[in-house]
Structures are given as C-alpha cells and as structure tokens.
C-alpha cells in the first residue's frame, strides 16, 4: 500500500507542477516553488505525448527518500 501511495502522490505532484507551469507568469508560494524545483530536477515538463512511468518512479523515489520533508516542515 505504501508503494502505491507514493505513486499516487508522485502523479499528483507531477500534475500540480504541470498546472503551475501553465500559469503565466507562474504564481506560487516559496515552499511550493521549492517542491516544484525538486520535482523538475528528476522530471522535465511534459511538452509532448510520452510515457510518464520513469518520471513517476523518479518522483516516487524522492518521496521515499524524504526529499519533501524539509519543504513541508518549513511550510508549517
């Protein structure tokens, strides 16, 4: 279940990043921007039809490694 949850959260993060980047100019808070940058360090923006399996796996690994904990803690 935990692995599946990580995948779901990874998909949500990828979708959120893509949505934020559709805004011109991007309007987001400091903490969300840091999370977006971390996601984009392992997954480029989607600009064409392609499989996202590797991106989902990469973001899922970031979640498993606790990469977003500092961002979340700073936001509190």
Secondary structure, DSSP 8 states (H G I E B T S, - for coil): -HHHHHHHHHHHHHHHHHHHHHSSS----HHHHHHHHHHHTT-----S----HHHHHHHHHHHHTTTTHHHHHHH-
